[in-house]
Amino acid sequence: MKVGIPREIKNHEYRVAITPAGVFELVRNGHSVLIETDAGQGSSIPNEDYVDAGASIAADADEVWAAADLILKVKEPIAAE
């Protein structure tokens, strides 16, 4: 299954839905993970940490939403998404 993690866009929301450790576990269990570039920035997690854990980096949220079978978010999607 392809799991997608877009960057949170709600005001004052700096969390990210998954850590690199969570990405590692998903990949280890046969899933692929696509995370929007800088999705972890508000939580001080650089893109490189996600790549090292096995994720691919998407250029934007549209790419994540289009490619994923399952989306992980901290907050519910809003109309702009």
N, CA, C and O atoms as a Maestro MAE file, in Angstrom:
{
 s_m_m2io_version
 :::
 2.0.0
}

f_m_ct {
 s_m_title
 :::
 protein
 m_atom[324] {
  # First column is atom index #
  i_m_mmod_type
  r_m_x_coord
  r_m_y_coord
  r_m_z_coord
  i_m_residue_number
  s_m_chain_name
  s_m_pdb_residue_name
  s_m_pdb_atom_name
  i_m_atomic_number
  :::
  1 25 0.849 -1.173 0.000 1 A "MET " " N  " 7
  2 3 0.000 0.000 0.000 1 A "MET " " CA " 6
  3 2 0.894 1.235 0.000 1 A "MET " " C  " 6
  4 15 1.936 1.256 0.656 1 A "MET " " O  " 8
  5 25 0.488 2.251 -0.729 2 A "LYS " " N  " 7
  6 3 1.226 3.513 -0.746 2 A "LYS " " CA " 6
  7 2 0.575 4.462 0.254 2 A "LYS " " C  " 6
  8 15 -0.594 4.822 0.119 2 A "LYS " " O  " 8
  9 25 1.348 4.860 1.254 3 A "VAL " " N  " 7
  10 3 0.882 5.753 2.312 3 A "VAL " " CA " 6
  11 2 1.408 7.152 2.018 3 A "VAL " " C  " 6
  12 15 2.599 7.332 1.766 3 A "VAL " " O  " 8
  13 25 0.521 8.137 2.049 4 A "GLY " " N  " 7
  14 3 0.901 9.515 1.770 4 A "GLY " " CA " 6
  15 2 0.750 10.403 2.985 4 A "GLY " " C  " 6
  16 15 -0.214 10.286 3.742 4 A "GLY " " O  " 8
  17 25 1.713 11.292 3.163 5 A "ILE " " N  " 7
  18 3 1.677 12.242 4.269 5 A "ILE " " CA " 6
  19 2 1.870 13.648 3.711 5 A "ILE " " C  " 6
  20 15 2.995 14.039 3.399 5 A "ILE " " O  " 8
  21 25 0.782 14.414 3.583 6 A "PRO " " N  " 7
  22 3 0.925 15.806 3.145 6 A "PRO " " CA " 6
  23 2 1.330 16.694 4.324 6 A "PRO " " C  " 6
  24 15 1.160 16.324 5.486 6 A "PRO " " O  " 8
  25 25 1.859 17.851 4.005 7 A "ARG " " N  " 7
  26 3 2.207 18.843 5.027 7 A "ARG " " CA " 6
  27 2 0.906 19.414 5.594 7 A "ARG " " C  " 6
  28 15 -0.040 19.662 4.845 7 A "ARG " " O  " 8
  29 25 0.855 19.622 6.893 8 A "GLU " " N  " 7
  30 3 -0.325 20.229 7.513 8 A "GLU " " CA " 6
  31 2 -0.381 21.702 7.128 8 A "GLU " " C  " 6
  32 15 0.634 22.397 7.167 8 A "GLU " " O  " 8
  33 25 -1.576 22.183 6.753 9 A "ILE " " N  " 7
  34 3 -1.692 23.571 6.305 9 A "ILE " " CA " 6
  35 2 -2.609 24.417 7.181 9 A "ILE " " C  " 6
  36 15 -2.775 25.609 6.922 9 A "ILE " " O  " 8
  37 25 -3.203 23.831 8.204 10 A "LYS " " N  " 7
  38 3 -4.038 24.623 9.111 10 A "LYS " " CA " 6
  39 2 -3.162 25.610 9.881 10 A "LYS " " C  " 6
  40 15 -2.006 25.320 10.187 10 A "LYS " " O  " 8
  41 25 -3.726 26.773 10.189 11 A "ASN " " N  " 7
  42 3 -2.998 27.773 10.970 11 A "ASN " " CA " 6
  43 2 -2.566 27.207 12.312 11 A "ASN " " C  " 6
  44 15 -3.336 26.517 12.981 11 A "ASN " " O  " 8
  45 25 -1.351 27.497 12.697 12 A "HIS " " N  " 7
  46 3 -0.786 27.111 13.994 12 A "HIS " " CA " 6
  47 2 -0.690 25.599 14.184 12 A "HIS " " C  " 6
  48 15 -0.688 25.122 15.319 12 A "HIS " " O  " 8
  49 25 -0.611 24.854 13.110 13 A "GLU " " N  " 7
  50 3 -0.437 23.399 13.197 13 A "GLU " " CA " 6
  51 2 0.960 23.063 12.688 13 A "GLU " " C  " 6
  52 15 1.254 23.209 11.501 13 A "GLU " " O  " 8
  53 25 1.812 22.616 13.596 14 A "TYR " " N  " 7
  54 3 3.214 22.373 13.262 14 A "TYR " " CA " 6
  55 2 3.595 20.903 13.351 14 A "TYR " " C  " 6
  56 15 4.742 20.536 13.094 14 A "TYR " " O  " 8
  57 25 2.639 20.070 13.712 15 A "ARG " " N  " 7
  58 3 2.940 18.644 13.842 15 A "ARG " " CA " 6
  59 2 2.935 17.967 12.478 15 A "ARG " " C  " 6
  60 15 2.475 18.523 11.480 15 A "ARG " " O  " 8
  61 25 3.463 16.751 12.472 16 A "VAL " " N  " 7
  62 3 3.460 15.926 11.271 16 A "VAL " " CA " 6
  63 2 2.874 14.575 11.671 16 A "VAL " " C  " 6
  64 15 3.042 14.141 12.810 16 A "VAL " " O  " 8
  65 25 2.197 13.916 10.754 17 A "ALA " " N  " 7
  66 3 1.444 12.703 11.076 17 A "ALA " " CA " 6
  67 2 2.306 11.480 11.354 17 A "ALA " " C  " 6
  68 15 1.805 10.497 11.899 17 A "ALA " " O  " 8
  69 25 3.586 11.509 10.998 18 A "ILE " " N  " 7
  70 3 4.430 10.332 11.196 18 A "ILE " " CA " 6
  71 2 5.876 10.772 11.393 18 A "ILE " " C  " 6
  72 15 6.322 11.770 10.828 18 A "ILE " " O  " 8
  73 25 6.587 10.017 12.194 19 A "THR " " N  " 7
  74 3 8.015 10.252 12.400 19 A "THR " " CA " 6
  75 2 8.810 9.348 11.464 19 A "THR " " C  " 6
  76 15 8.251 8.423 10.876 19 A "THR " " O  " 8
  77 25 10.089 9.603 11.324 20 A "PRO " " N  " 7
  78 3 10.911 8.686 10.527 20 A "PRO " " CA " 6
  79 2 10.869 7.247 11.048 20 A "PRO " " C  " 6
  80 15 10.944 6.308 10.255 20 A "PRO " " O  " 8
  81 25 10.752 7.059 12.349 21 A "ALA " " N  " 7
  82 3 10.646 5.698 12.900 21 A "ALA " " CA " 6
  83 2 9.377 5.012 12.402 21 A "ALA " " C  " 6
  84 15 9.396 3.820 12.098 21 A "ALA " " O  " 8
  85 25 8.284 5.750 12.317 22 A "GLY " " N  " 7
  86 3 7.041 5.195 11.786 22 A "GLY " " CA " 6
  87 2 7.155 4.858 10.311 22 A "GLY " " C  " 6
  88 15 6.629 3.843 9.855 22 A "GLY " " O  " 8
  89 25 7.844 5.711 9.568 23 A "VAL " " N  " 7
  90 3 8.095 5.432 8.150 23 A "VAL " " CA " 6
  91 2 8.890 4.145 8.017 23 A "VAL " " C  " 6
  92 15 8.563 3.291 7.192 23 A "VAL " " O  " 8
  93 25 9.928 4.003 8.821 24 A "PHE " " N  " 7
  94 3 10.762 2.800 8.777 24 A "PHE " " CA " 6
  95 2 9.915 1.550 8.988 24 A "PHE " " C  " 6
  96 15 10.079 0.564 8.269 24 A "PHE " " O  " 8
  97 25 9.014 1.580 9.966 25 A "GLU " " N  " 7
  98 3 8.166 0.415 10.255 25 A "GLU " " CA " 6
  99 2 7.220 0.110 9.094 25 A "GLU " " C  " 6
  100 15 7.029 -1.054 8.743 25 A "GLU " " O  " 8
  101 25 6.633 1.135 8.504 26 A "LEU " " N  " 7
  102 3 5.754 0.901 7.356 26 A "LEU " " CA " 6
  103 2 6.524 0.285 6.195 26 A "LEU " " C  " 6
  104 15 6.064 -0.676 5.579 26 A "LEU " " O  " 8
  105 25 7.688 0.835 5.901 27 A "VAL " " N  " 7
  106 3 8.504 0.321 4.798 27 A "VAL " " CA " 6
  107 2 8.963 -1.101 5.099 27 A "VAL " " C  " 6
  108 15 8.958 -1.961 4.219 27 A "VAL " " O  " 8
  109 25 9.354 -1.340 6.334 28 A "ARG " " N  " 7
  110 3 9.805 -2.679 6.745 28 A "ARG " " CA " 6
  111 2 8.704 -3.718 6.555 28 A "ARG " " C  " 6
  112 15 8.986 -4.893 6.321 28 A "ARG " " O  " 8
  113 25 7.466 -3.287 6.654 29 A "ASN " " N  " 7
  114 3 6.328 -4.190 6.498 29 A "ASN " " CA " 6
  115 2 5.755 -4.181 5.082 29 A "ASN " " C  " 6
  116 15 4.632 -4.634 4.864 29 A "ASN " " O  " 8
  117 25 6.515 -3.671 4.128 30 A "GLY " " N  " 7
  118 3 6.143 -3.789 2.728 30 A "GLY " " CA " 6
  119 2 5.375 -2.638 2.110 30 A "GLY " " C  " 6
  120 15 4.961 -2.726 0.955 30 A "GLY " " O  " 8
  121 25 5.178 -1.570 2.846 31 A "HIS " " N  " 7
  122 3 4.453 -0.417 2.310 31 A "HIS " " CA " 6
  123 2 5.440 0.595 1.739 31 A "HIS " " C  " 6
  124 15 6.622 0.590 2.085 31 A "HIS " " O  " 8
  125 25 4.947 1.453 0.871 32 A "SER " " N  " 7
  126 3 5.770 2.570 0.415 32 A "SER " " CA " 6
  127 2 5.183 3.845 1.005 32 A "SER " " C  " 6
  128 15 3.974 3.951 1.213 32 A "SER " " O  " 8
  129 25 6.052 4.802 1.268 33 A "VAL " " N  " 7
  130 3 5.638 6.041 1.925 33 A "VAL " " CA " 6
  131 2 6.069 7.224 1.068 33 A "VAL " " C  " 6
  132 15 7.222 7.321 0.647 33 A "VAL " " O  " 8
  133 25 5.125 8.114 0.821 34 A "LEU " " N  " 7
  134 3 5.371 9.333 0.065 34 A "LEU " " CA " 6
  135 2 5.017 10.502 0.965 34 A "LEU " " C  " 6
  136 15 3.870 10.632 1.392 34 A "LEU " " O  " 8
  137 25 5.984 11.348 1.255 35 A "ILE " " N  " 7
  138 3 5.759 12.475 2.158 35 A "ILE " " CA " 6
  139 2 6.047 13.778 1.426 35 A "ILE " " C  " 6
  140 15 7.033 13.892 0.697 35 A "ILE " " O  " 8
  141 25 5.176 14.753 1.630 36 A "GLU " " N  " 7
  142 3 5.368 16.051 0.977 36 A "GLU " " CA " 6
  143 2 6.632 16.713 1.501 36 A "GLU " " C  " 6
  144 15 6.935 16.634 2.691 36 A "GLU " " O  " 8
  145 25 7.361 17.359 0.617 37 A "THR " " N  " 7
  146 3 8.581 18.037 1.021 37 A "THR " " CA " 6
  147 2 8.310 19.013 2.167 37 A "THR " " C  " 6
  148 15 7.338 19.769 2.144 37 A "THR " " O  " 8
  149 25 9.168 18.980 3.144 38 A "ASP " " N  " 7
  150 3 9.111 19.836 4.336 38 A "ASP " " CA " 6
  151 2 7.905 19.576 5.235 38 A "ASP " " C  " 6
  152 15 7.565 20.429 6.054 38 A "ASP " " O  " 8
  153 25 7.254 18.433 5.106 39 A "ALA " " N  " 7
  154 3 6.115 18.118 5.976 39 A "ALA " " CA " 6
  155 2 6.535 18.059 7.440 39 A "ALA " " C  " 6
  156 15 5.731 18.359 8.322 39 A "ALA " " O  " 8
  157 25 7.765 17.683 7.710 40 A "GLY " " N  " 7
  158 3 8.242 17.586 9.087 40 A "GLY " " CA " 6
  159 2 8.929 18.827 9.606 40 A "GLY " " C  " 6
  160 15 9.397 18.843 10.744 40 A "GLY " " O  " 8
  161 25 8.999 19.861 8.799 41 A "GLN " " N  " 7
  162 3 9.740 21.063 9.164 41 A "GLN " " CA " 6
  163 2 9.261 21.679 10.480 41 A "GLN " " C  " 6
  164 15 10.085 22.081 11.301 41 A "GLN " " O  " 8
  165 25 7.957 21.759 10.692 42 A "GLY " " N  " 7
  166 3 7.425 22.345 11.919 42 A "GLY " " CA " 6
  167 2 7.744 21.537 13.158 42 A "GLY " " C  " 6
  168 15 7.673 22.052 14.274 42 A "GLY " " O  " 8
  169 25 8.097 20.276 12.972 43 A "SER " " N  " 7
  170 3 8.490 19.396 14.076 43 A "SER " " CA " 6
  171 2 10.001 19.172 14.097 43 A "SER " " C  " 6
  172 15 10.495 18.275 14.781 43 A "SER " " O  " 8
  173 25 10.722 19.991 13.347 44 A "SER " " N  " 7
  174 3 12.191 19.915 13.270 44 A "SER " " CA " 6
  175 2 12.687 18.576 12.743 44 A "SER " " C  " 6
  176 15 13.722 18.075 13.181 44 A "SER " " O  " 8
  177 25 11.943 17.997 11.800 45 A "ILE " " N  " 7
  178 3 12.355 16.746 11.160 45 A "ILE " " CA " 6
  179 2 12.657 17.062 9.698 45 A "ILE " " C  " 6
  180 15 11.746 17.379 8.934 45 A "ILE " " O  " 8
  181 25 13.926 16.978 9.301 46 A "PRO " " N  " 7
  182 3 14.279 17.299 7.913 46 A "PRO " " CA " 6
  183 2 13.887 16.194 6.937 46 A "PRO " " C  " 6
  184 15 13.737 15.034 7.319 46 A "PRO " " O  " 8
  185 25 13.725 16.569 5.688 47 A "ASN " " N  " 7
  186 3 13.394 15.604 4.633 47 A "ASN " " CA " 6
  187 2 14.359 14.423 4.632 47 A "ASN " " C  " 6
  188 15 13.941 13.284 4.423 47 A "ASN " " O  " 8
  189 25 15.637 14.683 4.861 48 A "GLU " " N  " 7
  190 3 16.660 13.642 4.800 48 A "GLU " " CA " 6
  191 2 16.382 12.515 5.790 48 A "GLU " " C  " 6
  192 15 16.669 11.354 5.499 48 A "GLU " " O  " 8
  193 25 15.828 12.843 6.956 49 A "ASP " " N  " 7
  194 3 15.511 11.802 7.942 49 A "ASP " " CA " 6
  195 2 14.437 10.859 7.405 49 A "ASP " " C  " 6
  196 15 14.497 9.651 7.636 49 A "ASP " " O  " 8
  197 25 13.466 11.403 6.696 50 A "TYR " " N  " 7
  198 3 12.425 10.568 6.097 50 A "TYR " " CA " 6
  199 2 12.984 9.714 4.964 50 A "TYR " " C  " 6
  200 15 12.629 8.542 4.835 50 A "TYR " " O  " 8
  201 25 13.848 10.291 4.153 51 A "VAL " " N  " 7
  202 3 14.473 9.536 3.060 51 A "VAL " " CA " 6
  203 2 15.321 8.408 3.632 51 A "VAL " " C  " 6
  204 15 15.278 7.285 3.132 51 A "VAL " " O  " 8
  205 25 16.097 8.701 4.683 52 A "ASP " " N  " 7
  206 3 16.924 7.672 5.322 52 A "ASP " " CA " 6
  207 2 16.077 6.531 5.875 52 A "ASP " " C  " 6
  208 15 16.535 5.390 5.948 52 A "ASP " " O  " 8
  209 25 14.832 6.842 6.268 53 A "ALA " " N  " 7
  210 3 13.929 5.818 6.804 53 A "ALA " " CA " 6
  211 2 13.217 5.040 5.700 53 A "ALA " " C  " 6
  212 15 12.552 4.041 5.975 53 A "ALA " " O  " 8
  213 25 13.353 5.497 4.442 54 A "GLY " " N  " 7
  214 3 12.762 4.756 3.329 54 A "GLY " " CA " 6
  215 2 11.657 5.457 2.574 54 A "GLY " " C  " 6
  216 15 11.093 4.885 1.642 54 A "GLY " " O  " 8
  217 25 11.331 6.689 2.952 55 A "ALA " " N  " 7
  218 3 10.259 7.426 2.267 55 A "ALA " " CA " 6
  219 2 10.768 8.073 0.988 55 A "ALA " " C  " 6
  220 15 11.965 8.301 0.811 55 A "ALA " " O  " 8
  221 25 9.825 8.359 0.108 56 A "SER " " N  " 7
  222 3 10.085 9.193 -1.060 56 A "SER " " CA " 6
  223 2 9.516 10.568 -0.760 56 A "SER " " C  " 6
  224 15 8.531 10.691 -0.031 56 A "SER " " O  " 8
  225 25 10.131 11.598 -1.317 57 A "ILE " " N  " 7
  226 3 9.680 12.966 -1.090 57 A "ILE " " CA " 6
  227 2 8.909 13.449 -2.317 57 A "ILE " " C  " 6
  228 15 9.386 13.346 -3.447 57 A "ILE " " O  " 8
  229 25 7.703 13.980 -2.073 58 A "ALA " " N  " 7
  230 3 6.863 14.534 -3.141 58 A "ALA " " CA " 6
  231 2 7.066 16.043 -3.207 58 A "ALA " " C  " 6
  232 15 7.290 16.690 -2.185 58 A "ALA " " O  " 8
  233 25 6.987 16.589 -4.394 59 A "ALA " " N  " 7
  234 3 7.186 18.023 -4.587 59 A "ALA " " CA " 6
  235 2 6.078 18.862 -3.952 59 A "ALA " " C  " 6
  236 15 6.328 19.972 -3.482 59 A "ALA " " O  " 8
  237 25 4.853 18.330 -3.940 60 A "ASP " " N  " 7
  238 3 3.734 19.099 -3.396 60 A "ASP " " CA " 6
  239 2 2.624 18.166 -2.920 60 A "ASP " " C  " 6
  240 15 2.671 16.955 -3.134 60 A "ASP " " O  " 8
  241 25 1.632 18.757 -2.275 61 A "ALA " " N  " 7
  242 3 0.527 17.975 -1.718 61 A "ALA " " CA " 6
  243 2 -0.298 17.293 -2.801 61 A "ALA " " C  " 6
  244 15 -0.792 16.184 -2.596 61 A "ALA " " O  " 8
  245 25 -0.452 17.940 -3.944 62 A "ASP " " N  " 7
  246 3 -1.225 17.328 -5.031 62 A "ASP " " CA " 6
  247 2 -0.641 15.981 -5.436 62 A "ASP " " C  " 6
  248 15 -1.378 15.033 -5.705 62 A "ASP " " O  " 8
  249 25 0.676 15.901 -5.477 63 A "GLU " " N  " 7
  250 3 1.336 14.641 -5.821 63 A "GLU " " CA " 6
  251 2 1.044 13.570 -4.771 63 A "GLU " " C  " 6
  252 15 0.802 12.412 -5.111 63 A "GLU " " O  " 8
  253 25 1.069 13.957 -3.502 64 A "VAL " " N  " 7
  254 3 0.783 13.010 -2.415 64 A "VAL " " CA " 6
  255 2 -0.648 12.508 -2.520 64 A "VAL " " C  " 6
  256 15 -0.885 11.300 -2.500 64 A "VAL " " O  " 8
  257 25 -1.606 13.426 -2.633 65 A "TRP " " N  " 7
  258 3 -3.020 13.047 -2.681 65 A "TRP " " CA " 6
  259 2 -3.325 12.171 -3.893 65 A "TRP " " C  " 6
  260 15 -4.138 11.252 -3.801 65 A "TRP " " O  " 8
  261 25 -2.682 12.446 -5.027 66 A "ALA " " N  " 7
  262 3 -2.952 11.684 -6.247 66 A "ALA " " CA " 6
  263 2 -2.372 10.279 -6.199 66 A "ALA " " C  " 6
  264 15 -2.946 9.353 -6.773 66 A "ALA " " O  " 8
  265 25 -1.252 10.112 -5.528 67 A "ALA " " N  " 7
  266 3 -0.541 8.831 -5.580 67 A "ALA " " CA " 6
  267 2 -0.887 7.868 -4.446 67 A "ALA " " C  " 6
  268 15 -0.712 6.658 -4.593 67 A "ALA " " O  " 8
  269 25 -1.371 8.379 -3.333 68 A "ALA " " N  " 7
  270 3 -1.522 7.551 -2.136 68 A "ALA " " CA " 6
  271 2 -2.811 6.733 -2.127 68 A "ALA " " C  " 6
  272 15 -3.851 7.163 -2.625 68 A "ALA " " O  " 8
  273 25 -2.704 5.538 -1.540 69 A "ASP " " N  " 7
  274 3 -3.877 4.712 -1.257 69 A "ASP " " CA " 6
  275 2 -4.477 5.092 0.093 69 A "ASP " " C  " 6
  276 15 -5.674 4.917 0.324 69 A "ASP " " O  " 8
  277 25 -3.637 5.609 0.976 70 A "LEU " " N  " 7
  278 3 -4.036 5.981 2.331 70 A "LEU " " CA " 6
  279 2 -3.320 7.270 2.686 70 A "LEU " " C  " 6
  280 15 -2.115 7.393 2.467 70 A "LEU " " O  " 8
  281 25 -4.054 8.236 3.235 71 A "ILE " " N  " 7
  282 3 -3.472 9.513 3.656 71 A "ILE " " CA " 6
  283 2 -3.443 9.553 5.178 71 A "ILE " " C  " 6
  284 15 -4.429 9.226 5.839 71 A "ILE " " O  " 8
  285 25 -2.294 9.960 5.729 72 A "LEU " " N  " 7
  286 3 -2.162 10.182 7.166 72 A "LEU " " CA " 6
  287 2 -2.018 11.676 7.412 72 A "LEU " " C  " 6
  288 15 -1.184 12.337 6.793 72 A "LEU " " O  " 8
  289 25 -2.834 12.206 8.320 73 A "LYS " " N  " 7
  290 3 -2.780 13.615 8.696 73 A "LYS " " CA " 6
  291 2 -2.985 13.733 10.193 73 A "LYS " " C  " 6
  292 15 -3.531 12.832 10.831 73 A "LYS " " O  " 8
  293 25 -2.543 14.852 10.748 74 A "VAL " " N  " 7
  294 3 -2.801 15.149 12.153 74 A "VAL " " CA " 6
  295 2 -4.234 15.656 12.292 74 A "VAL " " C  " 6
  296 15 -4.984 15.190 13.149 74 A "VAL " " O  " 8
  297 25 -4.602 16.603 11.454 75 A "LYS " " N  " 7
  298 3 -5.936 17.202 11.484 75 A "LYS " " CA " 6
  299 2 -6.727 16.759 10.259 75 A "LYS " " C  " 6
  300 15 -6.161 16.255 9.289 75 A "LYS " " O  " 8
  301 25 -8.036 16.951 10.315 76 A "GLU " " N  " 7
  302 3 -8.901 16.573 9.198 76 A "GLU " " CA " 6
  303 2 -8.579 17.430 7.971 76 A "GLU " " C  " 6
  304 15 -8.133 18.570 8.106 76 A "GLU " " O  " 8
  305 25 -8.803 16.887 6.792 77 A "PRO " " N  " 7
  306 3 -8.578 17.675 5.574 77 A "PRO " " CA " 6
  307 2 -9.519 18.879 5.534 77 A "PRO " " C  " 6
  308 15 -10.647 18.820 6.023 77 A "PRO " " O  " 8
  309 25 -9.037 19.958 4.950 78 A "ILE " " N  " 7
  310 3 -9.869 21.144 4.776 78 A "ILE " " CA " 6
  311 2 -10.129 21.336 3.283 78 A "ILE " " C  " 6
  312 15 -9.501 20.683 2.450 78 A "ILE " " O  " 8
  313 25 -11.046 22.223 2.952 79 A "ALA " " N  " 7
  314 3 -11.477 22.397 1.560 79 A "ALA " " CA " 6
  315 2 -10.315 22.680 0.610 79 A "ALA " " C  " 6
  316 15 -10.330 22.223 -0.533 79 A "ALA " " O  " 8
  317 25 -9.322 23.418 1.059 80 A "ALA " " N  " 7
  318 3 -8.180 23.755 0.195 80 A "ALA " " CA " 6
  319 2 -7.379 22.529 -0.215 80 A "ALA " " C  " 6
  320 15 -6.626 22.572 -1.188 80 A "ALA " " O  " 8
  321 25 -7.537 21.446 0.519 81 A "GLU " " N  " 7
  322 3 -6.799 20.230 0.200 81 A "GLU " " CA " 6
  323 2 -7.591 19.366 -0.761 81 A "GLU " " C  " 6
  324 15 -7.130 18.292 -1.149 81 A "GLU " " O  " 8
  :::
 }
 m_bond[323] {
  # First column is bond index #
  i_m_from
  i_m_to
  i_m_order
  :::
  1 1 2 1
  2 2 3 1
  3 3 4 2
  4 3 5 1
  5 5 6 1
  6 6 7 1
  7 7 8 2
  8 7 9 1
  9 9 10 1
  10 10 11 1
  11 11 12 2
  12 11 13 1
  13 13 14 1
  14 14 15 1
  15 15 16 2
  16 15 17 1
  17 17 18 1
  18 18 19 1
  19 19 20 2
  20 19 21 1
  21 21 22 1
  22 22 23 1
  23 23 24 2
  24 23 25 1
  25 25 26 1
  26 26 27 1
  27 27 28 2
  28 27 29 1
  29 29 30 1
  30 30 31 1
  31 31 32 2
  32 31 33 1
  33 33 34 1
  34 34 35 1
  35 35 36 2
  36 35 37 1
  37 37 38 1
  38 38 39 1
  39 39 40 2
  40 39 41 1
  41 41 42 1
  42 42 43 1
  43 43 44 2
  44 43 45 1
  45 45 46 1
  46 46 47 1
  47 47 48 2
  48 47 49 1
  49 49 50 1
  50 50 51 1
  51 51 52 2
  52 51 53 1
  53 53 54 1
  54 54 55 1
  55 55 56 2
  56 55 57 1
  57 57 58 1
  58 58 59 1
  59 59 60 2
  60 59 61 1
  61 61 62 1
  62 62 63 1
  63 63 64 2
  64 63 65 1
  65 65 66 1
  66 66 67 1
  67 67 68 2
  68 67 69 1
  69 69 70 1
  70 70 71 1
  71 71 72 2
  72 71 73 1
  73 73 74 1
  74 74 75 1
  75 75 76 2
  76 75 77 1
  77 77 78 1
  78 78 79 1
  79 79 80 2
  80 79 81 1
  81 81 82 1
  82 82 83 1
  83 83 84 2
  84 83 85 1
  85 85 86 1
  86 86 87 1
  87 87 88 2
  88 87 89 1
  89 89 90 1
  90 90 91 1
  91 91 92 2
  92 91 93 1
  93 93 94 1
  94 94 95 1
  95 95 96 2
  96 95 97 1
  97 97 98 1
  98 98 99 1
  99 99 100 2
  100 99 101 1
  101 101 102 1
  102 102 103 1
  103 103 104 2
  104 103 105 1
  105 105 106 1
  106 106 107 1
  107 107 108 2
  108 107 109 1
  109 109 110 1
  110 110 111 1
  111 111 112 2
  112 111 113 1
  113 113 114 1
  114 114 115 1
  115 115 116 2
  116 115 117 1
  117 117 118 1
  118 118 119 1
  119 119 120 2
  120 119 121 1
  121 121 122 1
  122 122 123 1
  123 123 124 2
  124 123 125 1
  125 125 126 1
  126 126 127 1
  127 127 128 2
  128 127 129 1
  129 129 130 1
  130 130 131 1
  131 131 132 2
  132 131 133 1
  133 133 134 1
  134 134 135 1
  135 135 136 2
  136 135 137 1
  137 137 138 1
  138 138 139 1
  139 139 140 2
  140 139 141 1
  141 141 142 1
  142 142 143 1
  143 143 144 2
  144 143 145 1
  145 145 146 1
  146 146 147 1
  147 147 148 2
  148 147 149 1
  149 149 150 1
  150 150 151 1
  151 151 152 2
  152 151 153 1
  153 153 154 1
  154 154 155 1
  155 155 156 2
  156 155 157 1
  157 157 158 1
  158 158 159 1
  159 159 160 2
  160 159 161 1
  161 161 162 1
  162 162 163 1
  163 163 164 2
  164 163 165 1
  165 165 166 1
  166 166 167 1
  167 167 168 2
  168 167 169 1
  169 169 170 1
  170 170 171 1
  171 171 172 2
  172 171 173 1
  173 173 174 1
  174 174 175 1
  175 175 176 2
  176 175 177 1
  177 177 178 1
  178 178 179 1
  179 179 180 2
  180 179 181 1
  181 181 182 1
  182 182 183 1
  183 183 184 2
  184 183 185 1
  185 185 186 1
  186 186 187 1
  187 187 188 2
  188 187 189 1
  189 189 190 1
  190 190 191 1
  191 191 192 2
  192 191 193 1
  193 193 194 1
  194 194 195 1
  195 195 196 2
  196 195 197 1
  197 197 198 1
  198 198 199 1
  199 199 200 2
  200 199 201 1
  201 201 202 1
  202 202 203 1
  203 203 204 2
  204 203 205 1
  205 205 206 1
  206 206 207 1
  207 207 208 2
  208 207 209 1
  209 209 210 1
  210 210 211 1
  211 211 212 2
  212 211 213 1
  213 213 214 1
  214 214 215 1
  215 215 216 2
  216 215 217 1
  217 217 218 1
  218 218 219 1
  219 219 220 2
  220 219 221 1
  221 221 222 1
  222 222 223 1
  223 223 224 2
  224 223 225 1
  225 225 226 1
  226 226 227 1
  227 227 228 2
  228 227 229 1
  229 229 230 1
  230 230 231 1
  231 231 232 2
  232 231 233 1
  233 233 234 1
  234 234 235 1
  235 235 236 2
  236 235 237 1
  237 237 238 1
  238 238 239 1
  239 239 240 2
  240 239 241 1
  241 241 242 1
  242 242 243 1
  243 243 244 2
  244 243 245 1
  245 245 246 1
  246 246 247 1
  247 247 248 2
  248 247 249 1
  249 249 250 1
  250 250 251 1
  251 251 252 2
  252 251 253 1
  253 253 254 1
  254 254 255 1
  255 255 256 2
  256 255 257 1
  257 257 258 1
  258 258 259 1
  259 259 260 2
  260 259 261 1
  261 261 262 1
  262 262 263 1
  263 263 264 2
  264 263 265 1
  265 265 266 1
  266 266 267 1
  267 267 268 2
  268 267 269 1
  269 269 270 1
  270 270 271 1
  271 271 272 2
  272 271 273 1
  273 273 274 1
  274 274 275 1
  275 275 276 2
  276 275 277 1
  277 277 278 1
  278 278 279 1
  279 279 280 2
  280 279 281 1
  281 281 282 1
  282 282 283 1
  283 283 284 2
  284 283 285 1
  285 285 286 1
  286 286 287 1
  287 287 288 2
  288 287 289 1
  289 289 290 1
  290 290 291 1
  291 291 292 2
  292 291 293 1
  293 293 294 1
  294 294 295 1
  295 295 296 2
  296 295 297 1
  297 297 298 1
  298 298 299 1
  299 299 300 2
  300 299 301 1
  301 301 302 1
  302 302 303 1
  303 303 304 2
  304 303 305 1
  305 305 306 1
  306 306 307 1
  307 307 308 2
  308 307 309 1
  309 309 310 1
  310 310 311 1
  311 311 312 2
  312 311 313 1
  313 313 314 1
  314 314 315 1
  315 315 316 2
  316 315 317 1
  317 317 318 1
  318 318 319 1
  319 319 320 2
  320 319 321 1
  321 321 322 1
  322 322 323 1
  323 323 324 2
  :::
 }
}
